[in-house]
Amino acid sequence: MLDVQTTVADGIAILVLSGRIDAATSDQLDFAAEEGAGGARRIVLDLAQIRYVSSAGLRVCLMIAKRLQKVGGKLALCSLSDGVREVFDIAGFSQILTITPDRDSAIEAVR
């Protein structure tokens, strides 16, 4: 299960996620980033309450980043737990995606 709470301020969409990002929920995240973000080109994914990320979850994060990059936008992820951060590190996604320790630094990264 994935819960997504979205707020948009100053053209930046902040998606606060809780639960799991896996094959069953990755489409929900993709939809939230595209439709729920109100067309924002700068998106922050707050993963503080994410317990698990599968390869499908990694893929959707990369897809969102690429889609935003094509339109001059930016994506930043923040507040990853140690376990979730390890998944991004092992997959090499920490080198590809912008990952910050907290929401404020993620907002700065996408400005």
Backbone bond lengths (Angstrom), bond angles and torsions (degrees), N, CA, C in turn:
res aa  C-N    CA-C-N  psi(-1)  N-CA   C-N-CA  omega(-1)  CA-C   N-CA-C  phi
1 M - - - 1.445 - - 1.526 109.50 -
2 L 1.313 115.53 141.35 1.463 121.95 179.15 1.515 108.37 -131.10
3 D 1.327 115.51 130.66 1.457 121.28 174.45 1.519 107.36 -112.38
4 V 1.332 116.86 134.49 1.455 121.97 -178.89 1.523 108.58 -126.03
5 Q 1.321 116.04 121.02 1.462 122.40 174.51 1.525 106.78 -111.65
6 T 1.336 116.51 121.87 1.460 120.85 -174.97 1.518 111.19 -114.75
7 T 1.323 114.98 133.77 1.460 121.11 169.77 1.519 107.14 -129.92
8 V 1.331 115.96 144.90 1.457 121.09 178.11 1.519 108.00 -124.43
9 A 1.319 116.12 125.77 1.460 121.79 177.96 1.517 108.99 -144.52
10 D 1.317 116.28 134.46 1.467 121.86 179.23 1.530 112.38 53.93
11 G 1.332 117.41 35.61 1.456 121.75 178.00 1.515 114.83 76.88
12 I 1.329 116.94 6.98 1.460 121.08 178.93 1.522 108.46 -112.82
13 A 1.334 115.68 123.96 1.464 121.00 176.86 1.524 108.36 -92.33
14 I 1.321 115.81 128.07 1.460 121.06 176.10 1.521 107.11 -111.11
15 L 1.325 115.41 116.86 1.458 121.78 178.77 1.519 107.86 -105.49
16 V 1.327 116.00 111.90 1.459 121.45 177.92 1.524 106.52 -94.25
17 L 1.317 115.94 115.98 1.455 122.33 -173.67 1.516 110.38 -106.19
18 S 1.320 116.27 143.71 1.465 119.70 172.16 1.523 108.89 -142.06
19 G 1.334 114.74 145.10 1.461 120.88 -178.80 1.510 111.09 112.04
20 R 1.343 114.88 -130.63 1.461 122.45 -176.35 1.529 109.94 -126.98
21 I 1.334 115.15 146.39 1.461 120.37 170.86 1.522 105.57 -115.51
22 D 1.333 115.33 105.05 1.456 121.00 -176.60 1.526 108.84 -143.25
23 A 1.321 117.18 -169.11 1.459 121.23 -177.34 1.527 111.82 -58.58
24 A 1.321 117.06 -33.19 1.464 120.69 -178.12 1.525 112.79 -77.27
25 T 1.336 117.87 -22.88 1.466 120.10 -173.96 1.526 114.15 -118.10
26 S 1.324 118.29 -6.95 1.465 120.01 -175.10 1.535 112.11 -63.26
27 D 1.341 117.39 -34.79 1.467 119.78 176.84 1.521 111.22 -63.74
28 Q 1.322 116.00 -35.69 1.462 120.70 178.48 1.532 110.56 -63.50
29 L 1.337 116.83 -41.95 1.459 120.54 177.37 1.520 110.58 -65.70
30 D 1.315 117.39 -42.78 1.460 121.23 179.39 1.525 110.39 -60.07
31 F 1.315 116.94 -45.03 1.463 121.59 178.67 1.529 110.52 -62.91
32 A 1.320 117.33 -44.03 1.465 121.01 -179.32 1.524 111.12 -62.31
33 A 1.331 116.72 -38.67 1.461 120.43 -179.19 1.520 111.97 -72.21
34 E 1.324 116.47 -30.02 1.465 119.02 -178.05 1.525 112.02 -92.15
35 E 1.311 117.50 -50.55 1.462 121.31 -175.48 1.532 112.65 -92.68
36 G 1.330 115.55 -45.14 1.456 120.11 -175.88 1.512 113.92 -69.70
37 A 1.325 116.77 -21.34 1.459 120.77 -178.75 1.517 112.14 -81.02
38 G 1.326 116.63 1.90 1.459 120.27 175.68 1.510 114.26 64.04
39 G 1.322 117.12 29.84 1.455 120.65 178.39 1.524 113.87 80.64
40 A 1.319 117.37 7.26 1.468 120.29 179.09 1.528 109.60 -61.52
41 R 1.317 115.28 139.72 1.468 120.53 178.79 1.520 111.60 -97.59
42 R 1.313 116.24 -5.68 1.466 121.20 177.62 1.525 106.76 -121.12
43 I 1.325 115.74 118.56 1.464 121.00 -173.79 1.528 110.23 -129.31
44 V 1.337 114.30 136.79 1.462 122.47 173.18 1.524 107.31 -114.04
45 L 1.326 116.53 127.35 1.459 121.48 173.20 1.525 107.55 -103.65
46 D 1.330 116.31 112.88 1.464 121.64 178.12 1.529 107.36 -91.59
47 L 1.329 116.05 110.31 1.461 121.93 -174.73 1.528 113.38 -102.39
48 A 1.315 117.81 18.64 1.470 121.04 -176.47 1.522 112.33 -56.19
49 Q 1.335 117.30 -33.39 1.457 120.58 -175.91 1.533 112.99 -104.64
50 I 1.332 115.91 16.79 1.471 120.10 176.71 1.526 108.58 -89.32
51 R 1.333 114.97 125.63 1.463 121.16 -178.25 1.522 112.96 -92.10
52 Y 1.341 116.54 -25.01 1.470 119.95 -171.16 1.518 109.45 -153.70
53 V 1.331 116.12 138.07 1.464 122.22 173.71 1.522 107.31 -131.49
54 S 1.341 116.28 125.82 1.466 121.56 177.28 1.530 109.28 -95.90
55 S 1.318 115.66 -179.78 1.467 119.94 176.71 1.527 110.97 -61.38
56 A 1.324 117.46 -33.07 1.473 120.50 176.43 1.528 110.25 -64.75
57 G 1.325 116.65 -36.40 1.459 120.91 176.89 1.513 112.14 -67.23
58 L 1.322 116.44 -41.27 1.461 120.57 175.84 1.525 110.25 -60.79
59 R 1.330 115.06 -44.98 1.469 120.38 -178.03 1.526 111.28 -60.18
60 V 1.326 117.39 -43.57 1.459 119.30 -177.30 1.535 110.54 -68.99
61 C 1.323 118.22 -34.16 1.468 119.87 175.62 1.532 110.36 -62.93
62 L 1.323 116.43 -42.63 1.456 120.63 178.31 1.526 111.09 -65.56
63 M 1.320 117.30 -41.12 1.476 121.02 178.33 1.520 110.88 -61.59
64 I 1.325 117.40 -43.22 1.463 121.18 178.93 1.527 109.88 -61.70
65 A 1.336 116.69 -45.44 1.464 120.82 179.98 1.525 111.29 -60.71
66 K 1.329 117.39 -43.94 1.467 121.19 -179.64 1.522 111.22 -66.04
67 R 1.330 116.68 -41.65 1.463 120.93 178.91 1.533 110.41 -61.80
68 L 1.314 116.94 -43.14 1.465 120.49 179.13 1.518 111.15 -67.23
69 Q 1.331 116.59 -40.13 1.459 120.76 -179.40 1.529 110.99 -60.27
70 K 1.322 117.12 -37.45 1.471 121.50 -179.29 1.519 112.25 -62.88
71 V 1.335 117.48 -26.38 1.473 120.96 -178.31 1.531 111.18 -109.08
72 G 1.338 116.30 18.57 1.456 120.68 177.80 1.517 113.83 77.20
73 G 1.324 117.00 18.93 1.458 121.09 -179.54 1.519 112.24 -96.60
74 K 1.331 114.29 -177.12 1.468 119.94 -178.64 1.521 109.66 -143.13
75 L 1.331 114.89 150.89 1.455 122.96 175.58 1.520 108.47 -126.62
76 A 1.332 116.38 137.32 1.463 121.14 171.83 1.520 108.50 -135.30
77 L 1.318 115.52 142.12 1.463 122.42 175.83 1.520 107.35 -108.87
78 C 1.328 116.40 145.69 1.457 118.22 -179.63 1.522 111.85 -142.61
79 S 1.325 113.92 162.92 1.461 123.47 170.87 1.528 113.36 60.44
80 L 1.323 117.15 39.29 1.461 120.46 179.24 1.527 110.26 -72.52
81 S 1.318 116.96 136.77 1.463 120.69 172.98 1.529 107.75 -67.87
82 D 1.321 116.17 164.23 1.471 119.61 -178.90 1.525 111.57 -58.67
83 G 1.335 116.81 -41.90 1.460 120.67 -178.82 1.510 112.92 -65.80
84 V 1.334 116.55 -42.45 1.473 120.99 179.26 1.526 109.27 -69.58
85 R 1.317 117.51 -40.59 1.462 121.05 178.30 1.527 110.44 -60.12
86 E 1.322 116.42 -39.13 1.462 120.97 179.42 1.529 111.12 -61.73
87 V 1.340 117.37 -39.17 1.468 120.98 177.74 1.526 109.97 -61.87
88 F 1.338 117.67 -44.83 1.464 121.30 178.44 1.532 110.50 -64.21
89 D 1.340 116.88 -40.30 1.466 120.90 -179.65 1.528 111.22 -64.86
90 I 1.334 117.03 -49.15 1.461 121.59 -177.24 1.531 111.28 -61.47
91 A 1.340 115.76 -38.51 1.468 120.34 -179.43 1.529 112.41 -77.48
92 G 1.328 117.44 -8.61 1.457 120.56 -178.44 1.515 114.17 82.96
93 F 1.317 117.04 5.51 1.458 120.55 -177.24 1.524 112.59 -75.93
94 S 1.328 117.69 -17.85 1.467 120.60 177.34 1.527 110.48 -66.86
95 Q 1.326 116.16 -23.42 1.463 120.82 178.32 1.527 111.95 -83.76
96 I 1.329 117.00 -20.81 1.461 122.46 -174.62 1.524 111.65 -97.47
97 L 1.336 115.97 -40.13 1.463 121.86 -175.13 1.523 111.07 -100.58
98 T 1.325 116.29 153.68 1.458 121.27 175.07 1.521 108.55 -82.28
99 I 1.331 116.04 116.71 1.466 121.83 -179.96 1.522 107.65 -123.13
100 T 1.331 115.54 125.12 1.461 120.94 -177.52 1.526 110.10 -120.91
101 P 1.333 117.10 159.83 1.462 119.33 -177.04 1.530 114.55 -72.81
102 D 1.342 117.61 -25.72 1.464 118.77 -176.65 1.532 110.61 -148.16
103 R 1.323 115.04 170.73 1.463 120.74 -174.93 1.528 112.20 -64.71
104 D 1.316 117.92 -40.91 1.470 119.70 -178.79 1.527 111.62 -60.09
105 S 1.329 116.83 -43.14 1.466 118.88 -179.66 1.527 110.91 -70.90
106 A 1.331 117.69 -29.23 1.467 120.67 176.14 1.528 110.47 -68.39
107 I 1.321 116.40 -41.31 1.473 120.54 177.25 1.523 109.96 -60.97
108 E 1.322 116.78 -43.89 1.467 120.41 177.24 1.523 111.39 -61.72
109 A 1.327 116.90 -38.21 1.471 121.43 -177.85 1.524 112.48 -65.46
110 V 1.328 118.05 -28.60 1.463 119.71 -178.24 1.527 113.23 -97.62
111 R 1.312 118.63 -6.34 1.479 121.26 -179.92 1.506 111.53 -61.65
